[in-house]
Amino acid sequence: MNYTNSPIQQVTFNKQKYFIKRDDLLNSDFSGNKARKFYYYLINDFPNIKKVVSFGSSQSNAMYSLSVLCKLKNWQFDYYVDHTASFLKENPVGNYKYAIKNGMNIIEGSLPDFFDNETLFISEGGAVVEASFGVEILANEIKSWVDKNSIKNLKIFLPSGTGTTALYLQKFLPFEVLTCACVGDESYLKKQFEELEKDNFPTIVQKEKKYHFGKLYKEFYDIHNELLKQTNIEFDLLYDSLGWLCFENYLKQLEKKDDMTFLYIHQGGIIGNESMLDRYKYKYHLI
């Protein structure tokens, strides 16, 4: 099974040339930034571990990826949530549906106070030092591509939840890594960086307006469809839509960009689009 070396594809979007690191194509079950973050756990042996515990929302991309990891490793997976909507329980869809199929135990309530030595705790969204292992491999793939193709003045963009992938990419790359805060604001994202590293942070691109994570915005749906139409690539509605809005806005403000190369890192998370598209169609009465 291949969980590394995703292809890089050139596209044109709104008359601007981009390269896309297709981390959505790493593996049908284990892809995107979560595959990079959890790669350490996938390829190393943990002889004492029988169970993984994590927490977050009931439609989290990380939740689904962890369910795949635990299935592959034959580990029990307990996932804690504050609440699961009764409609979702009755009509499973997206990440929730497939994580349950993979054997996840979803538990409403607080995390236990302590874990035994047979339990591996992975914090929300994979914001752990171990994530650096897989992200360094991603960084090395980008460096190889740069060397092979004599790429000049590279700028790399990816949207952030916890910011872990962007943070470690900046640590391992000599190029500027740009990101935007999808969960919370810019100060929240900087705090997330500081929990893992002391300095050398990615550049946080400001959003044009405040967005609440998980809420539906027509511009997210519109840019998602435009990207699909113009590039023939499906992106994640939750992170990538905001990422592209911020990236395009950033490029508009750049004075000299003719000699620059722009690489966008696809976040994976396409399974989550199933539930997101249903919500968009219902809210905006779309066919």
Helices and strands as residue ranges (DSSP letters): E 8-13, E 16-21, G 23-25, H 32-37, H 39-43, E 51-55, H 61-73, E 76-81, H 86-90, H 94-101, E 105-108, E 119-121, G 124-126, H 131-149, E 154-157, H 164-172, E 176-179, H 186-196, E 203-204, H 218-231, H 240-252, E 261-265, G 270-272, H 273-284
